[in-house]
């Protein structure tokens, strides 16, 4: 396979600013540029032509995604799978019960030298994780004065659109329905829902019950995510064993040694998912492409000397596991994703 050159990765442009300037000249000034024509043609090969846009060259797309990941709570931890086609099927071992085998059917036994090895064969239960590129569109009206400075506009574009993509991909990783968008951990079959003790409350019993069901490996990489409205509840936590200070440290925002992360991505206090214990290293994001377009002839904004810029991100995401599992030792099922639910009854 031929190795990509630097020119292949940049579409023949020196930097992102030159690329954006070329897009502007083609779309707004009605000039021609063979490099843009080539990137327009490539849009047809990635499964989307709705915007009549231009494929963002690989290196510049990565610059935008870098800003998306920088402050992300999901993308910065998730497994990122590049997608060369609209659909990618990844093997997923169905890990339902570790008490007798591992990773969906891989057994292990210690044998004596004369033991019969043929009786210790297993067939792993391999499932598939299917990623399918969904279309998410971000738009913004930008002053033509800013666009005129290619360097400043490139910096703005990377920041504004990168942060926007990162925000909404993170939000979908928590709440997404999986229908035309990523599948979020809260509605997924991978999550364990733990009933809360009292309506509209979060107390030490709830946190204890969440912790009991968390995958043991998650304590090395996980976080406790809370809606910002839950914060006052942490100031009122009480424990019969008087250990609330050591279990929840308000000064360092730690719960049992892992970070407590207030976020606006998840539901408000008293709603299922207002507290989520999650290990997002067990979440897969499929990254397909970015497509960009511009228009200077939008009513009202044409007179205001502004241009409409649009970026289409093709991306998917879902938990790497599809269900909770029984641990090697212990009777209660565990999962990388534990969600505080409504009270029972």
C-alpha positions as CSV (number, residue, x, y, z in Angstrom):
1,X,0.0,0.0,0.0
2,X,1.4,3.4,-1.0
3,X,2.3,5.7,1.9
4,X,0.5,9.0,2.0
5,X,2.6,12.0,1.3
6,X,2.4,15.3,3.2
7,X,0.6,16.8,0.2
8,X,-2.0,14.0,0.3
9,X,-2.7,14.8,3.9
10,X,-3.1,18.6,3.3
11,X,-4.7,18.5,-0.1
12,X,-1.8,20.4,-1.5
13,X,-2.3,23.4,0.8
14,X,0.5,24.9,2.9
15,X,-1.7,25.3,6.0
16,X,-5.3,25.4,7.2
17,X,-5.6,29.1,6.6
18,X,-4.7,28.7,2.9
19,X,-7.3,25.9,2.6
20,X,-10.0,28.1,4.1
21,X,-9.1,31.0,1.9
22,X,-9.4,28.7,-1.1
23,X,-12.8,27.6,0.0
24,X,-13.8,31.2,0.4
25,X,-12.6,32.1,-3.1
26,X,-14.4,29.2,-4.7
27,X,-17.7,29.5,-2.8
28,X,-17.9,33.3,-2.2
29,X,-15.8,34.9,-5.0
30,X,-16.8,32.3,-7.7
31,X,-13.1,31.6,-8.5
32,X,-11.7,28.3,-9.5
33,X,-9.2,26.1,-7.7
34,X,-8.3,22.6,-8.9
35,X,-7.4,21.5,-5.4
36,X,-10.9,22.3,-4.2
37,X,-12.4,20.6,-7.2
38,X,-10.5,17.4,-6.2
39,X,-11.7,17.6,-2.6
40,X,-15.3,18.2,-3.8
41,X,-15.1,15.1,-5.9
42,X,-13.8,13.1,-2.9
43,X,-17.0,14.0,-1.0
44,X,-18.9,11.7,-3.3
45,X,-16.8,8.7,-2.2
46,X,-17.6,9.2,1.6
47,X,-21.3,8.7,1.4
48,X,-22.5,12.3,1.7
49,X,-23.2,15.0,-0.9
50,X,-26.1,16.8,0.7
51,X,-24.1,19.9,1.4
52,X,-22.2,20.1,-1.9
53,X,-19.2,20.6,0.4
54,X,-15.4,20.1,0.3
55,X,-13.7,17.2,2.1
56,X,-11.4,18.7,4.8
57,X,-7.9,17.3,4.2
58,X,-6.8,14.8,6.8
59,X,-4.2,16.9,8.6
60,X,-6.6,19.9,9.0
61,X,-9.4,17.6,10.1
62,X,-7.1,16.4,12.8
63,X,-6.4,19.9,13.9
64,X,-10.2,20.5,14.4
65,X,-10.6,17.2,16.2
66,X,-7.6,18.1,18.5
67,X,-9.6,21.1,19.8
68,X,-12.7,18.8,20.2
69,X,-10.7,16.4,22.3
70,X,-8.8,19.0,24.3
71,X,-11.5,19.7,26.9
72,X,-13.7,16.6,26.1
73,X,-14.6,14.3,29.0
74,X,-15.4,11.4,26.6
75,X,-13.4,11.8,23.4
76,X,-10.2,12.3,25.4
77,X,-10.6,8.8,26.9
78,X,-12.6,6.8,24.4
79,X,-11.1,4.4,21.8
80,X,-11.0,6.3,18.5
81,X,-11.6,4.0,15.5
82,X,-10.9,5.7,12.1
83,X,-13.5,4.8,9.5
84,X,-12.5,4.3,5.9
85,X,-16.1,3.4,4.9
86,X,-19.5,4.4,6.1
87,X,-19.9,1.2,8.1
88,X,-17.2,-0.6,10.2
89,X,-17.8,-3.9,12.0
90,X,-15.5,-4.6,14.9
91,X,-15.3,-7.9,16.7
92,X,-16.7,-7.7,20.2
93,X,-16.3,-10.6,22.7
94,X,-19.5,-11.1,24.6
95,X,-18.2,-11.0,28.2
96,X,-21.3,-12.2,30.1
97,X,-19.9,-14.4,32.9
98,X,-16.2,-14.4,34.0
99,X,-16.8,-16.9,36.8
100,X,-16.2,-19.7,34.3
101,X,-14.5,-18.1,31.3
102,X,-13.2,-14.8,30.1
103,X,-14.1,-12.5,27.2
104,X,-17.1,-14.3,26.0
105,X,-15.8,-17.9,26.1
106,X,-12.1,-18.0,26.4
107,X,-11.5,-20.6,29.1
108,X,-8.3,-21.2,31.1
109,X,-7.2,-24.1,33.3
110,X,-4.0,-25.2,35.0
111,X,-3.0,-28.7,33.8
112,X,-0.7,-31.4,35.0
113,X,1.8,-32.8,32.5
114,X,-0.4,-35.9,31.8
115,X,-3.8,-34.1,31.7
116,X,-6.0,-34.5,28.6
117,X,-5.8,-31.1,26.8
118,X,-8.6,-31.9,24.4
119,X,-11.2,-31.5,27.1
120,X,-10.3,-27.8,27.7
121,X,-11.3,-26.2,24.4
122,X,-13.7,-23.3,24.2
123,X,-15.4,-21.3,21.5
124,X,-15.4,-17.6,22.2
125,X,-18.8,-16.0,21.8
126,X,-17.8,-13.3,19.3
127,X,-20.4,-10.6,18.6
128,X,-20.0,-7.5,16.4
129,X,-19.9,-3.8,17.2
130,X,-21.2,-2.0,14.2
131,X,-20.2,1.7,13.7
132,X,-22.2,3.7,11.1
133,X,-21.2,7.2,10.3
134,X,-23.9,9.7,11.4
135,X,-24.2,13.2,10.1
136,X,-23.9,16.1,12.5
137,X,-23.9,19.7,11.1
138,X,-22.5,22.8,12.8
139,X,-23.1,26.3,11.3
140,X,-22.0,29.8,12.1
141,X,-22.2,33.3,10.6
142,X,-18.8,34.8,10.5
143,X,-17.8,38.4,9.8
144,X,-16.1,38.9,6.4
145,X,-13.5,41.1,8.1
146,X,-12.4,38.1,10.2
147,X,-12.4,35.8,7.1
148,X,-10.1,38.3,5.3
149,X,-7.3,37.4,7.6
150,X,-6.6,33.7,6.8
151,X,-4.4,33.1,9.8
152,X,-6.8,34.6,12.4
153,X,-9.8,32.9,10.7
154,X,-8.1,29.5,10.8
155,X,-7.5,29.9,14.5
156,X,-11.1,30.9,15.1
157,X,-12.4,28.1,13.0
158,X,-10.4,25.4,14.7
159,X,-11.4,26.6,18.1
160,X,-15.1,27.4,17.6
161,X,-16.0,24.4,15.4
162,X,-13.7,22.0,17.2
163,X,-15.2,22.9,20.6
164,X,-18.7,22.6,19.2
165,X,-18.1,19.2,17.7
166,X,-16.5,18.0,21.0
167,X,-19.4,19.3,23.1
168,X,-22.1,17.6,21.1
169,X,-20.2,14.3,20.6
170,X,-19.7,14.2,24.4
171,X,-23.4,15.0,25.0
172,X,-24.4,12.2,22.6
173,X,-22.0,9.7,24.3
174,X,-24.1,10.2,27.5
175,X,-27.6,10.6,26.1
176,X,-27.7,9.6,22.4
177,X,-30.5,7.4,21.1
178,X,-28.4,5.5,18.6
179,X,-30.9,6.5,15.9
180,X,-29.1,8.8,13.5
181,X,-26.6,9.7,16.3
182,X,-24.2,7.9,18.6
183,X,-25.6,5.6,21.3
184,X,-25.2,7.1,24.8
185,X,-24.3,5.1,27.8
186,X,-27.3,6.2,29.8
187,X,-30.0,4.6,27.5
188,X,-27.7,1.7,26.4
189,X,-28.0,-1.9,27.3
190,X,-24.5,-1.8,28.7
191,X,-25.5,0.4,31.7
192,X,-26.7,-0.9,35.1
193,X,-29.4,1.3,36.5
194,X,-29.3,1.6,40.3
195,X,-32.4,2.8,42.1
196,X,-31.9,5.9,44.3
197,X,-33.0,5.9,48.0
198,X,-35.1,9.1,47.8
199,X,-36.7,11.1,45.0
200,X,-34.7,14.2,44.0
201,X,-31.8,13.3,46.3
202,X,-28.4,11.8,46.1
203,X,-27.0,10.3,49.3
204,X,-24.2,8.0,50.6
205,X,-26.3,4.9,50.2
206,X,-26.8,5.8,46.5
207,X,-23.1,6.3,46.0
208,X,-22.3,3.0,47.8
209,X,-24.7,1.1,45.6
210,X,-23.2,2.7,42.4
211,X,-19.7,1.7,43.6
212,X,-20.7,-1.9,44.3
213,X,-21.7,-2.5,40.7
214,X,-18.8,-0.7,39.0
215,X,-16.4,-2.8,36.9
216,X,-13.2,-3.3,39.0
217,X,-11.0,-2.2,36.1
218,X,-13.0,1.1,36.0
219,X,-11.5,2.3,39.2
220,X,-8.2,2.8,37.3
221,X,-9.7,4.9,34.5
222,X,-13.2,6.0,35.5
223,X,-14.9,9.1,36.7
224,X,-18.0,10.0,38.7
225,X,-20.0,12.4,36.5
226,X,-22.7,14.5,38.1
227,X,-25.0,17.2,36.8
228,X,-24.0,20.5,38.3
229,X,-27.4,20.6,40.2
230,X,-26.2,17.6,42.2
231,X,-23.2,19.6,43.8
232,X,-25.2,20.9,46.8
233,X,-26.2,17.3,47.6
234,X,-22.5,16.5,48.2
235,X,-22.2,19.1,50.9
236,X,-25.0,17.3,52.8
237,X,-23.7,13.8,52.5
238,X,-23.9,11.8,55.7
239,X,-22.6,8.4,56.6
240,X,-23.3,6.1,59.6
241,X,-19.6,5.1,59.7
242,X,-18.6,8.8,59.6
243,X,-16.4,8.1,56.6
244,X,-18.0,10.5,54.2
245,X,-14.9,12.8,54.3
246,X,-12.7,9.9,53.2
247,X,-15.1,8.5,50.6
248,X,-16.0,11.8,49.1
249,X,-13.3,14.5,49.3
250,X,-14.9,17.9,48.5
251,X,-11.6,19.7,48.5
252,X,-10.1,17.5,45.8
253,X,-13.4,16.5,44.1
254,X,-12.7,12.8,44.5
255,X,-15.0,9.9,45.1
256,X,-13.2,6.7,46.3
257,X,-10.0,8.0,44.7
258,X,-11.4,8.9,41.2
259,X,-12.4,12.3,39.9
260,X,-15.9,13.8,40.5
261,X,-16.7,15.7,37.2
262,X,-19.6,18.2,37.3
263,X,-21.1,18.4,33.8
264,X,-24.0,19.9,31.9
265,X,-24.2,16.9,29.6
266,X,-26.3,14.7,31.8
267,X,-29.9,15.1,33.2
268,X,-30.8,17.4,36.0
269,X,-31.1,16.4,39.7
270,X,-33.8,13.9,40.4
271,X,-33.7,12.5,36.8
272,X,-32.3,9.1,35.7
273,X,-28.7,9.7,34.9
274,X,-28.0,12.7,37.1
275,X,-25.1,10.7,38.5
276,X,-23.1,8.4,36.2
277,X,-20.1,6.2,37.2
278,X,-18.3,5.6,33.9
279,X,-15.1,4.2,32.4
280,X,-15.1,5.8,29.0
281,X,-12.0,3.8,27.9
282,X,-14.8,1.3,27.2
283,X,-16.5,3.5,24.7
284,X,-15.7,3.4,21.0
285,X,-15.9,6.5,18.7
286,X,-15.9,5.9,14.9
287,X,-14.5,8.9,13.1
288,X,-15.2,9.1,9.4
289,X,-14.7,12.6,7.9
290,X,-15.3,16.4,8.0
291,X,-17.0,18.3,5.1
292,X,-17.0,22.1,4.9
293,X,-19.0,24.6,2.8
294,X,-19.7,28.3,2.8
295,X,-22.3,30.7,1.4
296,X,-22.3,34.5,1.2
297,X,-25.8,34.9,-0.2
298,X,-28.0,34.2,2.9
299,X,-30.8,36.7,3.3
300,X,-30.1,39.5,5.9
301,X,-26.5,38.3,6.4
302,X,-25.5,39.3,2.9
303,X,-26.2,42.9,3.8
304,X,-24.5,42.5,7.2
305,X,-21.3,41.5,5.5
306,X,-21.3,38.0,6.9
307,X,-20.8,34.5,5.5
308,X,-22.5,31.3,6.5
309,X,-19.9,28.5,7.2
310,X,-21.0,25.0,7.7
311,X,-19.1,21.9,8.8
312,X,-20.5,18.4,8.6
313,X,-19.0,15.8,10.9
314,X,-19.5,12.1,10.1
315,X,-19.1,10.1,13.3
316,X,-20.5,7.4,15.5
317,X,-20.1,6.1,19.0
318,X,-21.3,3.4,21.4
319,X,-20.2,1.4,24.4
320,X,-17.6,-1.3,23.7
321,X,-19.7,-3.8,25.8
322,X,-23.3,-4.5,25.2
323,X,-24.3,-5.8,28.7
324,X,-23.2,-6.2,32.3
325,X,-21.2,-9.2,33.3
326,X,-20.8,-11.5,36.3
327,X,-17.3,-11.0,37.7
328,X,-14.7,-13.8,38.3
329,X,-15.6,-13.7,42.0
330,X,-18.8,-12.3,43.2
331,X,-22.5,-12.6,42.5
332,X,-23.7,-9.2,41.5
333,X,-23.2,-8.2,37.9
334,X,-20.9,-5.2,37.1
335,X,-20.4,-2.8,34.2
336,X,-18.1,0.1,33.1
337,X,-21.3,2.2,33.1
338,X,-23.5,2.6,36.2
339,X,-26.4,5.1,36.2
340,X,-28.4,6.4,39.2
341,X,-32.1,5.8,38.4
342,X,-35.4,6.9,39.9
343,X,-36.6,5.3,43.2
344,X,-38.4,2.0,43.0
345,X,-42.0,1.8,43.9
